[in-house]
Amino acid sequence: MIPELFSMNDRICLVTGGSRGLGRAMAEAFLDAGAARVYITARHVDAVERAAAEIDGAFAGDCVPIAGDLSTVEGAHTLAADIAEREAHLDVLVNNAGRGWLAPLGDVPEHGWDKVMDLNVKSPFFLTQDLVPLLTSRATQQRTSSVINIGSIAGITANPSDTYSYNASKSAIHQMTRNLAFTLAERHVRVNAIAPGRFHTEMTEFAKADPASYEAELRMIPQHRWGDPADIAGVALMLASQAAAFITGQIIPVDGGTTLVA
């Protein structure tokens, strides 16, 4: 029973921003659990093709690279159309691609705010909207499809960093998750969000620049460490598989307990 609950056998998945970090960890988890195909996207062709080649050789299923720029709605439409040309259905969509903008209050430029909101909120919405026909094509009450949005604890608690647009975008993606979950429930598509805390990724390297500040932050996290990409794999696999068949509209912090004390 348990292996069947977490099985991704025959599933078709799309992970945006899947060439590295958390996206790559989730893509590998799906393939390791038996997914037939996992599409990964990134803006740079070389990066996504290299990652797909490395992942593809390790699992029975196929890891398929797609170069896609989700910084614009047009890019989201193009990606959705590309998937629709290749597949008759889609079982799992992970909206993982994202970015931040670090600037103190008073120095945040409008174009920086827009870049973050476009990639973190606007494109995930329109990509999901475009892919609803594929997500619902084979979905049933017994075999649901799954959308996983990657939020952040920055969208749950006050964040002392000068990442105003990032924090607002993650709060928005959490609420969008709830709205889409309500709308798509009757069509057998579950929509949930993972809200990571501090993880070792390229986006968070800046926070380790000051060793004293980094050590102080570790002391404040109940588990006294940052997350590694593998820490997100189990939660993503649960949400993507039938193990979470009765879970929708939820925001799940994966943060070592940070939101307990923040």
DAUR-V381976 format. One record per pair of residues at least 12 apart in sequence whose ideal C-beta (glycine too) atoms are under 6 Angstrom apart, sorted by the first residue. I is the first residue (numbers start at 1). J is the second residue. If there is no record, write none. Layout:
I:J  I:J
//
This chain:
5:242  5:243  6:241  6:243  7:34  8:30  8:33  8:34  8:35  8:241  9:34  10:36  11:35  11:91  12:37  12:87  12:90  12:91  13:30  13:35  13:38  13:92  14:39  14:93  15:27  15:40  15:94  15:96  16:41  16:70  16:95  16:96  16:97  17:96  17:97  18:40  19:40  19:42  19:47  19:48  19:51  21:201  21:229  22:229  22:232  23:96  25:229  25:230  25:232  25:233  26:94  26:236  27:40  28:55  29:233  29:236  29:237  31:59  31:61  33:237  35:61  36:61  37:62  37:64  38:63  39:64  39:66  40:52  40:65  41:66  41:68  43:69  45:67  48:65  48:67  49:65  52:65  70:97  70:119  70:123  71:118  71:119  73:126  76:123  76:126  76:127  80:127  80:130  80:131  89:134  89:137  89:138  90:131  90:134  90:135  91:145  92:146  92:240  93:131  93:147  94:148  95:124  95:149  96:150  98:120  99:116  99:119  100:163  100:166  100:203  101:116  101:165  102:162  102:163  103:162  104:162  108:164  113:165  116:165  116:166  116:169  117:169  120:169  121:169  121:172  121:173  128:147  135:189  136:187  139:188  139:189  140:188  141:188  144:188  144:190  144:245  145:189  146:190  146:239  146:240  147:191  148:192  148:239  149:173  149:177  149:193  150:194  151:170  151:173  151:174  151:193  151:195  152:170  152:195  153:195  153:197  153:253  153:255  153:258  153:259  154:167  154:170  155:170  155:171  155:174  156:195  156:259  157:259  157:262  174:193  174:251  177:191  177:193  178:249  181:248  181:249  185:248  190:248  192:239  192:250  193:251  194:235  194:252  194:254  195:251  195:253  196:254  197:255  197:256  197:258  198:226  199:227  200:226  200:228  221:256  221:258  222:257  223:256  223:257  232:254  235:254
//
